[in-house]
Amino acid sequence: MRERTRDSWLSGTCSDTIRTMENFSISSIDDPIGSDAEASLAVSRLVARIPYLGIWPELQGEQVINGAFLDTLFHRLSRAGLAREDLVKLAHAGDIADFRRLFEHALEVTEQSPLPNSEWAPVSATLGDDLLASLLGVSPASLRRYKRSERVTPDDVAARLHFLALVVSDLSGSYNEYGVRRWFGRPRLALGSKSPAVVLAGGFEPSGDGAKAVSQLAADLVGAGAA
């Protein structure tokens, strides 16, 4: 079975492995997925997202995206209450169009489904409690209570936390954890020369224009070089 790295299906040349987290990388993507740029990009983005949602926290090392990996991935999603019907569809996926639909649906479902109980640990580990509290519009003390499950995370805070989990997962393909934190502090022309941290600070609305602009900046890095 032919394998291609993410950069090879984007540019036609072999390259080093790609980082999705500091302790995890995709070494190759098996065909037929690896032969299709859209499917490869979708599954890479989905896989990068999973650790930050806390769905597969022990995922580490270099991984080949093959049938066994996808089976485990979709079982993890199902256990989290997400995309349960996609497990059946995965077993019957016969061509690249089937895989593209599966990955795109899983991306849509994970975008719309906050998982605060499992997202606190990975997002705070990457951003740090002080920056995360500022972005969420909560006190560091409240953040620690939510993270330790001493208090139920309010819906509005859970929605912001989930938004940040998605943004961080998109950034993880281009930056290490230090770089991710710096990214939030850099002024951007697309944000009116404000930094993402300034745009989001104090409790933002995930569906607001400012948050959408920040999200798009991070999404633009997927499949591209760091900016």
N, C-alpha and C positions, 0 to 999 in steps of 0.2 A: 504494500500500500504506500503510495507516494505521500510525503509529508512536506509541508511548506511552513516557514516561519511567517509571522505576521508581516514583517517588512518585505518578505519575498512575494507575498500575494498582493502587496501594495505597489511594489516597484519592479518585481521580476528578478530580484537578486537576493541571494542568501545574506543573512545578517546574524548578529548576536541575538540572544534571547531578549524578551521584553519584560520589563518590570511592571507588575501590577500592584505589588506590595513589597516592602523591604525584604520579606522572607519568602516570597512567592513569585514565580515567573512562569510564563507559558513558553515552552521550548519549541513546540510545533503544533500544528493543527492538521489532523488527518483529512484526507479526501473522503467524501466529496466536498466537505465544508471548506477545506483549505484551498480549494480551487476556485472559490467564489468570494470575491472581495466583500460583498455586502453581508453574506452570512458570517464570514470570518470576523469582520468588524463588530457585528452584533454579538456574537458569542464572546469575543474578547471583552467587550464592554460589560456584558452580563457577568462574566467570571470575575472581572475586577470589582464589580459591585458587591458580590456575595459576601466577602469577608467584612466589609463595612456595615452590612446589614446584620452581621452576627450570625448568619445562617450556616457558615462553614468556617468557624474561627480557627480550627486547627489546620487549615489548608496551608501547606508550605512546601518549599522545594520547587524544582522544575517539574512541570506537568505537561503531558501530551493530551491535547483535547481529542479524545477518541470516544468510542461507544461506551466504554466502561465509565469514563469520567463523566460523560453527559448523564448516564443513568444515575450515578451518585448525586450529581448536581440537581437533577429534577426531583429525586427523592428528598433531598434537603429542602427544596422549595415547597414540596408537598407537605412535609412535616411542619413547616412554618405556616401552613394554611394558605399557600400561594400556588396558583397554576396546577391544581391537582389533576385536572383533566388532561394536562399536557403530558403526564406520564404515559397515558395510553397512546396519545398521538406520537410520542417519541418512539414507542415500540413499533409503530407502523409507518414511520417516516421512510419514504422510499426514494425521494429525490431532493435536490437542493432547495427547491421551492418549499417543500415541507419543512425543512430545517430552518429556512429563513423565517417562515411564519411562526414557528415555535419560539425562536429566539426573540423576535420582535414582540410577540405576545408576552413573553416572560419579562422583557424590559418594561413594557407598559404596565403590567401588573405590579412589578416591584416599585415602579415610580409612584404608584397610587396607594401603596400599603405601608404606612409607618409601622415600625417594629421597635418601639422605644426600649422594651426590656432587654433586647439584644444589641441595640445600636449604641447605647451609651458608652460601653467599654471601648469599642474600636475607634469611635469618633473622638472621644476625649483623649485616648492614647495618642492620636495623631495631632490634634489641635492643641491639647493642653487645656486644663480646666479654666484658666483665666480667659483665654481667647474664646473658648466655647461659651462660657457664661456671658461674655460681652455680646457675642453674636446672637445668642438666644434671648437676651434681655432678662436674665435671671441672675440672682446672686450666686456667688460661688458656693455658699452654704446650701442653698436650695438645690443647686446642681448635684452636690455630693449626696444629698438625701434621695434625689431621683435616681441617681446612679446606683445607690445601694438598695433601691426598692423600699426605702423607708417611707416614701411618699409616692402616690400614683402620679405619673407624669401627666400634666394637663394636656388636653388635646392640642392646644395651640403650640405648646412647647414641643410636643411629639412631632407635629407637622414641620416645625423649623429644624428639629434634630434630623429628621428624615431627609429634608432638603439638603442639609449639610453633608449627610452620609453620601448622597448621590453626587454632590459636587466634588467631595474629596475622592470618591472612587474614580471619577473622570480625571482628576489631577494626578492620581497615583501612577498612571502610565507614563508620565513625563517627569515627575518630581519625586524625591525622597521626602520623608516626613518634615525635615527642616525646610526643604523647598516649598512644600505645601503651605506651611505656616507663613513663610515669606510672601508667597503669592497673594495671600489675603491682605497683606500690608502694602502692596505696590500700587500706586496710582495708575489708572487706566484711562486712555482717551475715550474708550467706548462707554466709560462710566462718568463722563464729564470731568475727567482728571481726578476722580476720587478713587480710593482703594476699595476693593470688595468689602473689607472690614468696616469701612466708614458707611458704605451703602447699606450694609446689613445690620449694623450695630443697633442695639436697643430694642430688639424684638421686631423682626420684619414679617411681612406677609408673603409667604412662598409664592402666591399667585400675582404679587405686585410687579410693577414694571422693573423696579430696581433689582429684585431677586431674579426675575427672568433674564435680565441682562448679565448678571453674575453667572447664572447657570449656563448661559450660552457661551460665555467666555471659556468656561471650563470644558464644555462639550466640544468646542472647536479644537481643543488640544488632542482629542481622541483621533488617532491615526495620523497625527501631525507632530512636528517637533515642538518642543517647549517654547513658549513666548513670554 
